[in-house]
Amino acid sequence: MDRPPIPNGAVLVSGDSIVEAARYQDLKAFLSSGVQQVEHGAAALAPALVNAHTHLELSFLQGRIPLPQRSFADWLENLFSLRVSASRQEQLDGSRRGRWQVLKSGAGLYADTSNEPGLDVSDEFPARHIFREILGFDQYDLQAAVASDIRAPQAAVGRTISLAAHACYSTSASLIQQAKAWCREHRLPFSIHVAEHGDEIEFLQTGSGYCRELLQRLGRWTPGWRAPHTSPVQYLDSLGVLDRETLLVHAVHMRQTDWETVAGRGCAVCFCPRSNHNLNVGRADIEKSLRYGIPACLGTDSLASNSDLDLFAEAVHLLNHHPKVSPDAVFFMMTHGGARALKQAQRFGSLARGRHSTFLSINLPGATGLSRLSEKLIHQGHRGEWKWVNCLRNN
């Protein structure tokens, strides 16, 4: 993904790392007799996918909320009703099934946004970046909002942990700034849902509407709060949290000046087109983001707002509904784009020296020219015409 495709290519691996990726005839001269060689036939070797936005804690809701919904508000009311009656074990089992879906869809790295620490799954592969989500419109102390020790980054084999604020309408300005400051201090990415639905726009513009009503009903409203009369992006920019280590999720309701600001600050954007479609919140202008050169990636969101966690299916939907977005750009988004947004491009997103040695072999029946290679890879992947290569874990 960081250079043109290599005809008759080969990937030399040792343990969990790639030693080199080059033409087979160039590598063959350096292979010792003890090196095992595997012929993949008419196939493309490609990096494992990167699912840059999931909520595995909601996986127990798969199929329980009819999709599509009429509106974000209708969907959220369904979510609240079902979540409050779910047992801890039910949610934990759902998280494990969700993680299995991620693996079975070809993702070697995924970002899991969660505000339920007890639902963490600890498998080493696929690798996981956890965004511990911060909620609290009426709270102002980060430590109290997280309700766990965040004095230093937590790490384990196969996972990294940083912070995310939920959204401008559900997290106080102070918490957003503190969470971003923590991520900056520890040189970790920060994430936040941005401009996902019209209710969010109305709330920041007028201080009224569904978001305010919800906060009042939940007892989270802050008397005296005044609407900034601006867009979510401009509001976050005024808080000083937009930079190259910030990942903005959804970005559906964006103005021209918003795209200019995001491009100027160097933020990455994660698009979740099927979730947006299922919640009837609108269609992100992915074409415009790419014209501005904004680093983009792809996510499936949750099984409460999507039918599966298959990034190939997400990519097919994107191609069908955004015909002006090139397949090359989409395949880049679902590999290197996601790895870069999660600050893990040194291990994922491409086949190159030092990257993770578990990757994909995607069948390519018949002649496939380079001009249609990415399109063919996406559709073949969606059909299940792929397999893991050198998957070292017991999955």
Secondary structure as GFF3:
##gff-version 3
##sequence-region A 1 395
A	DSSP	beta_strand	9	14	.	.	.	ID=ss1
A	DSSP	beta_strand	17	23	.	.	.	ID=ss2
A	DSSP	alpha_helix	24	28	.	.	.	ID=ss3
A	DSSP	beta_strand	43	47	.	.	.	ID=ss4
A	DSSP	beta_strand	49	54	.	.	.	ID=ss5
A	DSSP	three_ten_helix	56	61	.	.	.	ID=ss6
A	DSSP	alpha_helix	72	83	.	.	.	ID=ss7
A	DSSP	alpha_helix	88	104	.	.	.	ID=ss8
A	DSSP	beta_strand	107	114	.	.	.	ID=ss9
A	DSSP	three_ten_helix	117	119	.	.	.	ID=ss10
A	DSSP	beta_strand	127	134	.	.	.	ID=ss11
A	DSSP	alpha_helix	142	146	.	.	.	ID=ss12
A	DSSP	beta_strand	155	156	.	.	.	ID=ss13
A	DSSP	beta_strand	159	165	.	.	.	ID=ss14
A	DSSP	alpha_helix	173	185	.	.	.	ID=ss15
A	DSSP	beta_strand	190	194	.	.	.	ID=ss16
A	DSSP	alpha_helix	198	206	.	.	.	ID=ss17
A	DSSP	alpha_helix	210	217	.	.	.	ID=ss18
A	DSSP	alpha_helix	232	238	.	.	.	ID=ss19
A	DSSP	beta_strand	246	250	.	.	.	ID=ss20
A	DSSP	alpha_helix	256	265	.	.	.	ID=ss21
A	DSSP	beta_strand	268	271	.	.	.	ID=ss22
A	DSSP	alpha_helix	273	278	.	.	.	ID=ss23
A	DSSP	alpha_helix	286	291	.	.	.	ID=ss24
A	DSSP	beta_strand	296	298	.	.	.	ID=ss25
A	DSSP	alpha_helix	311	321	.	.	.	ID=ss26
A	DSSP	alpha_helix	327	332	.	.	.	ID=ss27
A	DSSP	pi_helix	333	337	.	.	.	ID=ss28
A	DSSP	alpha_helix	338	341	.	.	.	ID=ss29
A	DSSP	beta_strand	359	363	.	.	.	ID=ss30
A	DSSP	three_ten_helix	370	372	.	.	.	ID=ss31
A	DSSP	alpha_helix	373	382	.	.	.	ID=ss32
A	DSSP	beta_strand	386	389	.	.	.	ID=ss33
###
